[in-house]
Amino acid sequence: MKKIRVGIIGAGFAGQFHVACLRRVYGVQVEITAITSLRAESRETFGRAHGIPVFRDVTAMLDHVDVLDICSPPCAHEPGIRMAIEAGKGLICEKPLTGYFGPPGDDAFRGNRASKQPMLDAVTEQLVQLNERVKKAGVCFGYAENFVYAPGIQKEREIIEKTGAQILRMMGEESHNGSASPVYGIWKYAGGGSLIGKGVHPLGALLYLKRVEGLARDGRPIRPIAVSARVHELTRQPAYRDVKMIRTDYLDIEDYGMIHVVFEDGMVGDIVTSEVVLGGIYDYVEVFANNHRSRCHLSPAGLMDTYNPRDDQYRDIYLIEKASTKEGWTQAAPDENFTIGYQAELQDFMTCAADGTAPQSGWELAMDTTLATYAAYVSSERRGQEVDVPRI
């Protein structure tokens, strides 16, 4: 059995579930040999809690890993990718792949006020350069889009491949009542708001399924060519009544967005995303094909309902991500790592790293998702005008 040594960048929420899932991988001997993050206290605490050797920075840990797992804030993704490529290491990168974070050192930058076309141009140029390096290095690249690996999406992949289905239109969403990340809500760290922070999940799933369709029928993926979009800052509106159930302390991002995607074959997809939905994380994808229709429920997945008459009884019991209360009826997630796709995602990446094969969610999907998202920001600035998605 081949051994793969993994080093993790980032000691936050994503790092936590990556560790849990990596330690459940089968068929490959996975050893987590390194952890680093910007803050010494965070990396030391994380390392002690999980029994992982701690390193001061990425450079110090490169000789001790085969795969670099990037779970840091989006603004730190590109440097990690470049260092891994230069060292010939395999890569796992959490979403979003990268983004636009404003002029370096400009504390006055506000992304919601800045022109969006220069953002799209900068991201495109950045990805052109990275694409050349990734292809030249020939390393295994796993784009950690968990929607792709959710059981419902993978069953839909099988249906498309085995029935020769043509997808006519799709819908998808990820929404909840606001991220817990301290840097989310600040464009220079996150690269945007709801579109880049949440919308990339269902968008990535829709782009993935059209890729599957094209590869199955014609041997080439069907890719996005244009988007139209709108974003809004709902909780900043003068008419908004704040009852303290939805996070509102965002500096310069949108808290609602929608994207309409047009594919090469003329078929379409629509995604909605927001920070203004109560009741736990809300994730789904629906597919309307020429020979079937599918609803993929990611969260809630409908596996368990539990009724709790008193909130404090469930104080130490995890039920579902982003639930604001545990009192009353809750649609619980008995194993969210499985139902939302985290486990299958890390299994695929480790298997591919060991075998030298390409993962289901890889570099090209990551690029298309990122470019479509920033094209959507341009469209919204133009009040919904259709904008071409750059092709690399």
Backbone hydrogen bonds in HBPLUS format (Angstrom, degrees):
<---DONOR---> <-ACCEPTOR-->    atom                        ^
c    i                          cat <-CA-CA->   ^        H-A-AA   ^      H-
h    n   atom  resd res      DA  || num        DHA   H-A  angle D-A-AA Bond
n    s   type  num  typ     dist DA aas  dist angle  dist       angle   num
A0029-GLN N   A0002-LYS O   2.95 MM  27  5.94 155.2  2.01 157.0 158.6     1
A0004-ILE N   A0029-GLN O   2.78 MM  25  6.16 156.5  1.83 157.5 163.4     2
A0031-GLU N   A0004-ILE O   2.98 MM  27  6.26 165.9  2.00 156.6 158.3     3
A0066-ASP N   A0005-ARG O   2.72 MM  61  5.04 170.3  1.73 133.1 136.4     4
A0067-VAL N   A0005-ARG O   2.99 MM  62  6.34 152.4  2.07 161.7 166.7     5
A0006-VAL N   A0031-GLU O   2.87 MM  25  6.16 161.8  1.90 150.7 155.9     6
A0033-THR N   A0006-VAL O   2.87 MM  27  5.81 136.9  2.06 140.5 154.2     7
A0007-GLY N   A0067-VAL O   2.97 MM  60  6.37 160.6  2.01 165.8 172.2     8
A0069-ASP N   A0007-GLY O   2.76 MM  62  5.92 174.7  1.76 168.7 168.9     9
A0008-ILE N   A0034-ALA O   2.91 MM  26  6.16 163.2  1.93 141.4 140.5    10
A0036-THR N   A0008-ILE O   3.00 MM  28  6.47 147.0  2.11 161.7 171.3    11
A0009-ILE N   A0069-ASP O   2.86 MM  60  6.14 164.3  1.88 157.5 157.7    12
A0071-CYS N   A0009-ILE O   2.71 MM  62  5.47 150.7  1.79 151.4 161.8    13
A0010-GLY N   A0036-THR O   2.81 MM  26  6.17 170.3  1.82 163.1 165.1    14
A0016-GLN N   A0012-GLY O   3.11 MM   4  6.39 148.1  2.22 148.5 157.4    15
A0017-PHE N   A0013-PHE O   3.29 MM   4  6.74 161.7  2.33 157.7 159.0    16
A0018-HIS N   A0014-ALA O   2.94 MM   4  6.09 148.8  2.04 151.0 160.7    17
A0019-VAL N   A0015-GLY O   3.08 MM   4  6.21 158.0  2.13 145.4 150.0    18
A0020-ALA N   A0016-GLN O   3.22 MM   4  6.54 165.2  2.24 147.9 151.5    19
A0021-CYS N   A0017-PHE O   2.99 MM   4  6.09 160.9  2.03 143.8 148.6    20
A0022-LEU N   A0018-HIS O   2.81 MM   4  5.88 162.4  1.84 152.3 157.8    21
A0023-ARG N   A0019-VAL O   3.13 MM   4  6.23 151.1  2.22 148.8 155.1    22
A0024-ARG N   A0021-CYS O   2.98 MM   3  5.16 159.9  2.02 107.9 114.1    23
A0025-VAL N   A0022-LEU O   3.36 MM   3  5.40 167.1  2.38 103.4 106.9    24
A0035-ILE N   A0053-PRO O   2.95 MM  18  6.31 126.9  2.24 154.6 168.2    25
A0055-PHE N   A0035-ILE O   3.01 MM  20  6.14 161.5  2.04 161.3 162.0    26
A0043-ARG N   A0039-ARG O   3.14 MM   4  6.48 168.3  2.15 161.5 163.4    27
A0044-GLU N   A0040-ALA O   2.97 MM   4  6.04 161.3  2.01 152.4 157.9    28
A0045-THR N   A0041-GLU O   3.00 MM   4  6.06 162.5  2.03 146.1 151.2    29
A0046-PHE N   A0042-SER O   2.94 MM   4  6.06 163.1  1.97 150.5 155.6    30
A0047-GLY N   A0043-ARG O   2.88 MM   4  5.93 163.3  1.91 145.2 150.3    31
A0048-ARG N   A0044-GLU O   3.02 MM   4  6.18 164.1  2.04 149.4 153.1    32
A0049-ALA N   A0045-THR O   3.02 MM   4  6.15 162.7  2.05 148.2 153.3    33
A0050-HIS N   A0046-PHE O   3.06 MM   4  6.22 147.0  2.18 150.3 158.1    34
A0051-GLY N   A0047-GLY O   2.78 MM   4  5.50 116.5  2.19 142.6 156.1    35
A0052-ILE N   A0047-GLY O   2.97 MM   5  4.61 155.1  2.03 128.9 135.3    36
A0061-MET N   A0058-VAL O   3.02 MM   3  5.31 136.2  2.22 105.2 117.4    37
A0062-LEU N   A0058-VAL O   3.18 MM   4  6.27 128.3  2.46 154.0 167.2    38
A0064-HIS N   A0061-MET O   2.93 MM   3  5.42 156.1  1.99 118.0 125.9    39
A0065-VAL N   A0062-LEU O   3.36 MM   3  5.58 170.9  2.37 114.1 113.9    40
A0090-GLY N   A0066-ASP O   2.94 MM  24  6.19 156.6  1.99 159.9 153.3    41
A0068-LEU N   A0090-GLY O   2.86 MM  22  6.14 165.3  1.88 145.9 144.1    42
A0092-ILE N   A0068-LEU O   2.87 MM  24  6.18 149.9  1.96 160.1 156.0    43
A0070-ILE N   A0092-ILE O   2.73 MM  22  5.96 171.3  1.74 159.1 156.2    44
A0094-GLU N   A0070-ILE O   3.01 MM  24  6.05 164.5  2.03 162.6 164.7    45
A0076-ALA N   A0073-PRO O   2.91 MM   3  5.74 163.2  1.94 130.3 135.6    46
A0077-HIS N   A0074-PRO O   3.09 MM   3  5.28 170.3  2.10 114.7 117.3    47
A0075-CYS N   A0189-TYR O   3.14 MM 114  5.08 135.8  2.34 157.6 153.4    48
A0081-ILE N   A0077-HIS O   2.93 MM   4  6.20 156.4  1.98 157.6 165.2    49
A0082-ARG N   A0078-GLU O   2.96 MM   4  6.20 166.7  1.98 160.1 162.8    50
A0083-MET N   A0079-PRO O   3.02 MM   4  6.22 161.8  2.05 149.0 153.7    51
A0084-ALA N   A0080-GLY O   3.03 MM   4  6.17 160.9  2.06 148.3 153.4    52
A0085-ILE N   A0081-ILE O   2.97 MM   4  6.15 164.4  1.99 154.9 159.0    53
A0086-GLU N   A0082-ARG O   2.98 MM   4  6.14 167.2  2.00 151.4 154.9    54
A0087-ALA N   A0083-MET O   3.10 MM   4  6.23 138.7  2.28 138.0 148.5    55
A0087-ALA N   A0084-ALA O   3.18 MM   3  5.13 126.5  2.48  92.6 106.5    56
A0089-LYS N   A0084-ALA O   2.86 MM   5  5.00 167.3  1.87 151.4 148.9    57
A0088-GLY N   A0085-ILE O   2.98 MM   3  4.99 156.9  2.03 103.7 111.1    58
A0091-LEU N   A0140-CYS O   2.81 MM  49  6.13 168.5  1.83 169.3 173.0    59
A0142-GLY N   A0091-LEU O   2.77 MM  51  6.04 164.4  1.79 147.5 152.8    60
A0093-CYS N   A0142-GLY O   2.93 MM  49  6.38 157.7  1.98 168.3 173.6    61
A0144-ALA N   A0093-CYS O   2.86 MM  51  5.65 163.0  1.89 140.6 144.5    62
A0106-ASP N   A0103-PRO O   3.13 MM   3  5.59 159.9  2.18 140.2 138.1    63
A0109-PHE N   A0106-ASP O   3.22 MM   3  5.65 165.7  2.24 111.7 116.1    64
A0113-ARG N   A0110-ARG O   3.08 MM   3  5.63 148.1  2.19 112.6 121.7    65
A0114-ALA N   A0110-ARG O   3.12 MM   4  6.26 132.2  2.36 145.4 159.0    66
A0119-MET N   A0116-LYS O   3.06 MM   3  5.00 120.4  2.43  94.0 109.7    67
A0120-LEU N   A0116-LYS O   3.00 MM   4  6.40 160.5  2.04 156.9 160.6    68
A0121-ASP N   A0117-GLN O   2.91 MM   4  6.17 162.3  1.94 156.2 161.5    69
A0122-ALA N   A0118-PRO O   2.91 MM   4  6.00 159.4  1.96 143.3 148.6    70
A0123-VAL N   A0119-MET O   2.91 MM   4  6.14 165.2  1.94 157.0 160.8    71
A0124-THR N   A0120-LEU O   2.92 MM   4  6.02 157.9  1.97 147.4 153.9    72
A0125-GLU N   A0121-ASP O   3.02 MM   4  6.25 163.9  2.05 149.5 153.2    73
A0126-GLN N   A0122-ALA O   2.94 MM   4  6.11 158.7  1.99 147.0 153.5    74
A0127-LEU N   A0123-VAL O   2.92 MM   4  6.12 155.4  1.98 148.3 154.4    75
A0128-VAL N   A0124-THR O   2.87 MM   4  6.13 147.1  1.98 148.4 158.2    76
A0129-GLN N   A0125-GLU O   3.16 MM   4  6.42 162.3  2.19 150.4 153.3    77
A0130-LEU N   A0126-GLN O   3.00 MM   4  6.28 161.5  2.03 145.8 151.5    78
A0131-ASN N   A0127-LEU O   2.75 MM   4  5.70 157.5  1.80 144.1 150.8    79
A0132-GLU N   A0128-VAL O   3.21 MM   4  6.41 157.8  2.26 143.3 148.1    80
A0133-ARG N   A0129-GLN O   3.23 MM   4  6.53 155.8  2.29 144.8 151.1    81
A0134-VAL N   A0130-LEU O   2.78 MM   4  6.01 164.9  1.80 160.5 164.6    82
A0135-LYS N   A0131-ASN O   2.96 MM   4  6.03 171.5  1.97 151.9 154.6    83
A0136-LYS N   A0132-GLU O   3.03 MM   4  6.05 155.6  2.09 139.2 146.6    84
A0137-ALA N   A0133-ARG O   2.90 MM   4  5.97 157.5  1.95 147.5 153.5    85
A0138-GLY N   A0134-VAL O   3.02 MM   4  6.16 145.0  2.14 144.8 153.9    86
A0143-TYR N   A0361-SER O   2.95 MM 218  5.38 161.8  1.99 129.1 132.9    87
A0145-GLU N   A0143-TYR O   2.68 MM   2  5.74 136.5  1.86 114.1  99.2    88
A0148-VAL N   A0145-GLU O   3.12 MM   3  5.90 138.6  2.30 119.7 127.3    89
A0149-TYR N   A0146-ASN O   2.92 MM   3  5.27 133.3  2.14 107.7 120.2    90
A0150-ALA N   A0147-PHE O   3.23 MM   3  5.28 162.2  2.26 105.3 110.7    91
A0153-ILE N   A0150-ALA O   3.04 MM   3  5.41 118.3  2.44 109.1 123.7    92
A0154-GLN N   A0150-ALA O   3.04 MM   4  6.31 162.6  2.07 162.7 168.3    93
A0155-LYS N   A0151-PRO O   2.93 MM   4  6.13 147.7  2.03 146.7 155.5    94
A0156-GLU N   A0152-GLY O   2.97 MM   4  6.18 151.9  2.05 141.4 149.4    95
A0157-ARG N   A0153-ILE O   2.90 MM   4  6.21 147.9  2.00 142.9 152.0    96
A0158-GLU N   A0154-GLN O   3.17 MM   4  6.44 154.8  2.23 139.1 144.4    97
A0159-ILE N   A0155-LYS O   3.00 MM   4  6.35 154.6  2.06 148.1 155.0    98
A0160-ILE N   A0156-GLU O   2.95 MM   4  6.20 165.2  1.97 156.7 159.6    99
A0161-GLU N   A0157-ARG O   2.96 MM   4  6.17 169.2  1.97 155.8 158.7   100
A0162-LYS N   A0158-GLU O   2.95 MM   4  6.00 160.0  1.99 150.6 155.7   101
A0163-THR N   A0159-ILE O   2.97 MM   4  5.84 144.0  2.10 146.7 154.2   102
A0164-GLY N   A0160-ILE O   3.07 MM   4  5.57 130.6  2.33 140.8 147.6   103
A0290-ASN N   A0166-GLN O   2.84 MM 124  5.51 144.8  1.97 148.7 160.1   104
A0168-LEU N   A0288-PHE O   2.88 MM 120  5.84 154.5  1.95 145.1 153.4   105
A0268-VAL N   A0168-LEU O   3.23 MM 100  6.53 162.4  2.26 148.9 146.6   106
A0169-ARG N   A0288-PHE O   3.21 MM 119  5.35 162.6  2.25 146.9 151.3   107
A0288-PHE N   A0169-ARG O   2.92 MM 119  5.35 158.9  1.97 175.0 169.8   108
A0170-MET N   A0268-VAL O   3.18 MM  98  6.68 126.8  2.48 125.3 139.9   109
A0270-ASP N   A0170-MET O   2.90 MM 100  6.20 146.2  2.01 134.5 144.5   110
A0171-MET N   A0286-GLU O   2.91 MM 115  5.13 153.2  1.98 146.3 152.2   111
A0286-GLU N   A0171-MET O   2.75 MM 115  5.13 163.4  1.78 149.3 153.0   112
A0172-GLY N   A0270-ASP O   2.99 MM  98  6.50 133.5  2.21 151.3 160.4   113
A0272-VAL N   A0172-GLY O   3.04 MM 100  6.55 150.0  2.13 151.8 160.0   114
A0173-GLU N   A0284-TYR O   3.03 MM 111  5.60 151.8  2.12 152.5 153.8   115
A0284-TYR N   A0173-GLU O   3.18 MM 111  5.60 150.7  2.27 144.6 149.6   116
A0175-SER N   A0282-TYR O   3.06 MM 107  5.22 142.9  2.20 132.2 143.5   117
A0282-TYR N   A0175-SER O   2.85 MM 107  5.22 165.3  1.87 164.4 167.0   118
A0176-HIS N   A0274-SER O   3.24 MM  98  6.56 151.7  2.33 140.3 146.0   119
A0277-VAL N   A0176-HIS O   3.08 MM 101  4.50 173.6  2.08 110.0 108.9   120
A0247-ARG N   A0177-ASN O   3.12 MM  70  6.28 172.7  2.12 163.0 160.7   121
A0184-TYR N   A0181-SER O   3.31 MM   3  5.26 147.7  2.42  97.2 106.3   122
A0186-ILE N   A0183-VAL O   3.26 MM   3  5.82 148.3  2.37 134.9 134.6   123
A0251-LEU N   A0185-GLY O   2.88 MM  66  5.56 137.3  2.06 126.3 138.9   124
A0252-ASP N   A0185-GLY O   3.28 MM  67  6.43 159.0  2.32 156.9 163.2   125
A0189-TYR N   A0186-ILE O   3.01 MM   3  5.73 160.0  2.05 123.4 129.7   126
A0190-ALA N   A0186-ILE O   2.99 MM   4  6.06 165.4  2.01 154.6 159.2   127
A0191-GLY N   A0187-TRP O   2.71 MM   4  4.77 155.9  1.77 133.3 138.0   128
A0197-GLY N   A0193-GLY O   2.75 MM   4  5.60 153.8  1.81 164.1 172.7   129
A0194-SER N   A0254-GLU O   3.29 MM  60  5.98 155.9  2.36 126.2 133.3   130
A0198-LYS N   A0194-SER O   2.87 MM   4  5.26 156.6  1.93 135.0 140.0   131
A0199-GLY N   A0194-SER O   2.81 MM   5  6.07 168.4  1.82 155.4 158.5   132
A0201-HIS N   A0198-LYS O   2.95 MM   3  5.78 157.6  2.00 123.9 130.0   133
A0203-LEU N   A0199-GLY O   3.02 MM   4  6.05 161.0  2.05 157.7 162.7   134
A0204-GLY N   A0200-VAL O   2.80 MM   4  5.57 154.1  1.87 131.4 138.8   135
A0205-ALA N   A0201-HIS O   3.14 MM   4  6.47 152.3  2.22 148.2 155.8   136
A0206-LEU N   A0202-PRO O   2.94 MM   4  6.22 159.7  1.98 153.3 157.9   137
A0207-LEU N   A0203-LEU O   2.96 MM   4  6.20 169.0  1.97 159.0 161.7   138
A0208-TYR N   A0204-GLY O   2.90 MM   4  5.96 150.9  1.99 140.9 149.6   139
A0209-LEU N   A0205-ALA O   3.00 MM   4  6.24 160.1  2.04 150.6 154.3   140
A0210-LYS N   A0206-LEU O   3.21 MM   4  6.50 156.8  2.27 149.8 155.3   141
A0211-ARG N   A0207-LEU O   3.00 MM   4  6.20 146.6  2.12 141.9 151.7   142
A0212-VAL N   A0208-TYR O   2.89 MM   4  6.22 157.7  1.94 152.3 158.3   143
A0213-GLU N   A0209-LEU O   2.99 MM   4  6.25 158.8  2.04 143.6 148.9   144
A0214-GLY N   A0210-LYS O   3.06 MM   4  6.25 169.4  2.07 149.6 151.3   145
A0215-LEU N   A0211-ARG O   2.92 MM   4  6.13 167.7  1.94 158.9 162.5   146
A0216-ALA N   A0212-VAL O   2.92 MM   4  5.98 159.4  1.96 152.4 158.0   147
A0217-ARG N   A0213-GLU O   3.09 MM   4  6.24 156.4  2.14 150.3 156.0   148
A0218-ASP N   A0214-GLY O   2.76 MM   4  5.48 157.7  1.81 147.6 155.3   149
A0219-GLY N   A0215-LEU O   3.12 MM   4  4.06 135.6  2.32 102.6 110.4   150
A0264-GLU N   A0223-ARG O   3.00 MM  41  5.84 143.8  2.14 158.0 166.3   151
A0225-ILE N   A0262-VAL O   2.87 MM  37  5.95 175.7  1.88 159.7 160.6   152
A0389-VAL N   A0225-ILE O   2.88 MM 164  5.14 164.7  1.90 119.1 121.9   153
A0226-ALA N   A0262-VAL O   3.36 MM  36  5.24 158.2  2.42 142.6 142.4   154
A0262-VAL N   A0226-ALA O   2.87 MM  36  5.24 165.6  1.89 157.2 155.2   155
A0227-VAL N   A0387-VAL O   2.90 MM 160  5.48 156.4  1.96 151.4 157.7   156
A0387-VAL N   A0227-VAL O   2.80 MM 160  5.48 162.8  1.83 159.9 164.8   157
A0228-SER N   A0260-HIS O   2.95 MM  32  5.22 146.1  2.07 141.9 151.9   158
A0260-HIS N   A0228-SER O   2.79 MM  32  5.22 165.5  1.81 165.5 169.9   159
A0230-ARG N   A0258-MET O   3.19 MM  28  5.63 150.2  2.28 145.0 152.3   160
A0258-MET N   A0230-ARG O   2.97 MM  28  5.63 149.4  2.07 160.7 168.7   161
A0232-HIS N   A0256-TYR O   2.97 MM  24  5.23 157.2  2.02 137.6 140.4   162
A0255-ASP N   A0232-HIS O   3.05 MM  23  6.35 147.6  2.16 144.7 153.1   163
A0236-ARG N   A0233-GLU O   3.18 MM   3  5.55 157.6  2.23 109.3 116.1   164
A0237-GLN N   A0234-LEU O   3.21 MM   3  5.53 164.9  2.23 110.2 114.6   165
A0240-TYR N   A0237-GLN O   2.92 MM   3  5.37 162.7  1.95 118.1 123.9   166
A0275-GLU N   A0255-ASP O   2.86 MM  20  5.13 151.7  1.94 148.2 143.1   167
A0257-GLY N   A0273-THR O   2.88 MM  16  5.37 147.8  1.98 163.2 160.6   168
A0273-THR N   A0257-GLY O   2.93 MM  16  5.37 149.9  2.02 162.9 161.0   169
A0259-ILE N   A0271-ILE O   2.98 MM  12  5.35 154.3  2.05 143.9 151.2   170
A0271-ILE N   A0259-ILE O   2.95 MM  12  5.35 158.6  1.99 151.0 158.1   171
A0261-VAL N   A0269-GLY O   2.74 MM   8  5.04 172.0  1.75 155.6 158.5   172
A0269-GLY N   A0261-VAL O   3.02 MM   8  5.04 143.3  2.15 137.0 142.5   173
A0263-PHE N   A0267-MET O   2.87 MM   4  5.46 169.5  1.88 166.2 166.2   174
A0266-GLY N   A0263-PHE O   2.91 MM   3  5.32 163.0  1.94 121.4 123.6   175
A0281-ILE N   A0321-GLU O   2.91 MM  40  5.79 157.5  1.96 157.5 155.0   176
A0283-ASP N   A0299-SER O   2.72 MM  16  4.93 164.8  1.74 148.8 153.6   177
A0298-LEU N   A0283-ASP O   3.19 MM  15  5.24 152.4  2.27 132.3 135.8   178
A0299-SER N   A0283-ASP O   3.21 MM  16  4.93 170.6  2.22 131.6 130.2   179
A0285-VAL N   A0296-CYS O   3.03 MM  11  5.10 151.1  2.12 140.8 148.8   180
A0296-CYS N   A0285-VAL O   2.73 MM  11  5.10 169.8  1.74 171.8 172.6   181
A0287-VAL N   A0294-SER O   2.80 MM   7  5.11 163.3  1.83 152.7 158.6   182
A0294-SER N   A0287-VAL O   2.96 MM   7  5.11 156.8  2.01 140.0 147.5   183
A0289-ALA N   A0292-HIS O   2.90 MM   3  5.23 156.9  1.96 163.7 168.0   184
A0332-ALA N   A0304-MET O   2.80 MM  28  5.31 122.9  2.12 136.9 151.4   185
A0306-THR N   A0330-THR O   2.92 MM  24  5.39 159.8  1.96 150.6 156.8   186
A0330-THR N   A0306-THR O   2.85 MM  24  5.39 146.2  1.96 145.3 156.3   187
A0308-ASN N   A0328-GLY O   2.99 MM  20  4.98 161.8  2.02 122.7 126.8   188
A0328-GLY N   A0308-ASN O   2.65 MM  20  4.98 162.8  1.67 151.4 148.6   189
A0313-GLN N   A0310-ARG O   3.10 MM   3  5.88 156.8  2.15 124.7 130.9   190
A0314-TYR N   A0311-ASP O   3.18 MM   3  5.99 149.4  2.28 123.0 128.4   191
A0315-ARG N   A0312-ASP O   3.30 MM   3  4.94 164.2  2.32 104.4 104.3   192
A0317-ILE N   A0314-TYR O   3.00 MM   3  5.07 167.2  2.02 118.7 118.6   193
A0333-ALA N   A0319-LEU O   2.67 MM  14  5.76 166.4  1.69 163.0 162.3   194
A0338-PHE N   A0335-ASP O   3.04 MM   3  5.59 138.4  2.22 110.2 120.5   195
A0339-THR N   A0335-ASP O   3.11 MM   4  6.45 167.3  2.13 153.9 156.0   196
A0340-ILE N   A0336-GLU O   3.00 MM   4  5.70 161.9  2.04 145.7 148.8   197
A0342-TYR N   A0337-ASN O   2.89 MM   5  4.83 104.6  2.47 132.3 150.6   198
A0343-GLN N   A0337-ASN O   2.85 MM   6  5.41 166.6  1.87 137.5 137.7   199
A0341-GLY N   A0338-PHE O   3.20 MM   3  5.23 148.3  2.30 100.5 109.9   200
A0345-GLU N   A0341-GLY O   3.02 MM   4  5.99 150.5  2.11 147.3 156.0   201
A0346-LEU N   A0342-TYR O   3.15 MM   4  6.46 165.8  2.18 155.2 155.8   202
A0347-GLN N   A0343-GLN O   2.98 MM   4  6.17 153.2  2.05 149.1 157.6   203
A0348-ASP N   A0344-ALA O   2.94 MM   4  6.06 162.0  1.97 146.9 150.9   204
A0349-PHE N   A0345-GLU O   3.06 MM   4  6.34 162.7  2.09 150.1 154.9   205
A0350-MET N   A0346-LEU O   3.03 MM   4  6.10 163.3  2.06 145.9 149.9   206
A0351-THR N   A0347-GLN O   2.98 MM   4  6.10 160.6  2.02 149.8 155.6   207
A0352-CYS N   A0348-ASP O   2.92 MM   4  6.05 163.1  1.95 151.8 156.5   208
A0353-ALA N   A0349-PHE O   2.91 MM   4  6.05 152.5  1.99 142.9 151.0   209
A0354-ALA N   A0350-MET O   3.03 MM   4  6.19 148.7  2.13 142.1 149.8   210
A0355-ASP N   A0351-THR O   2.89 MM   4  6.06 152.4  1.96 146.9 155.1   211
A0356-GLY N   A0352-CYS O   2.71 MM   4  5.35 136.9  1.89 144.6 151.7   212
A0357-THR N   A0352-CYS O   3.24 MM   5  4.69 133.5  2.47 120.0 128.2   213
A0366-ALA N   A0362-GLY O   3.10 MM   4  6.32 156.8  2.16 150.7 157.9   214
A0367-MET N   A0363-TRP O   2.97 MM   4  6.30 156.5  2.03 153.0 158.7   215
A0368-ASP N   A0364-GLU O   2.98 MM   4  6.19 174.2  1.98 155.2 156.4   216
A0369-THR N   A0365-LEU O   2.97 MM   4  6.06 161.4  2.00 150.2 155.3   217
A0370-THR N   A0366-ALA O   3.12 MM   4  6.25 162.3  2.16 146.5 151.1   218
A0371-LEU N   A0367-MET O   2.91 MM   4  6.09 170.1  1.92 162.6 165.2   219
A0372-ALA N   A0368-ASP O   2.93 MM   4  5.95 158.8  1.97 145.1 151.4   220
A0373-THR N   A0369-THR O   3.07 MM   4  6.17 147.6  2.18 140.1 148.6   221
A0374-TYR N   A0370-THR O   3.11 MM   4  6.42 161.0  2.14 151.9 155.6   222
A0375-ALA N   A0371-LEU O   2.92 MM   4  6.06 147.8  2.03 144.4 153.9   223
A0376-ALA N   A0372-ALA O   2.97 MM   4  6.11 137.9  2.15 133.3 144.4   224
A0377-TYR N   A0373-THR O   3.11 MM   4  6.56 141.5  2.27 140.2 150.1   225
A0378-VAL N   A0374-TYR O   3.22 MM   4  6.50 152.5  2.30 139.3 145.7   226
A0379-SER N   A0375-ALA O   2.97 MM   4  6.27 157.1  2.02 145.8 152.2   227
A0380-SER N   A0376-ALA O   2.91 MM   4  6.15 160.8  1.94 152.1 156.4   228
A0381-GLU N   A0377-TYR O   3.07 MM   4  6.28 158.7  2.12 145.0 150.5   229
A0382-ARG N   A0378-VAL O   3.11 MM   4  6.41 136.2  2.31 140.5 152.5   230
A0382-ARG N   A0379-SER O   2.97 MM   3  5.02 127.2  2.25  95.5 110.3   231
A0384-GLY N   A0379-SER O   2.81 MM   5  5.01 145.6  1.93 133.6 138.3   232
A0383-ARG N   A0380-SER O   2.88 MM   3  4.85 149.8  1.97 113.7 113.0   233
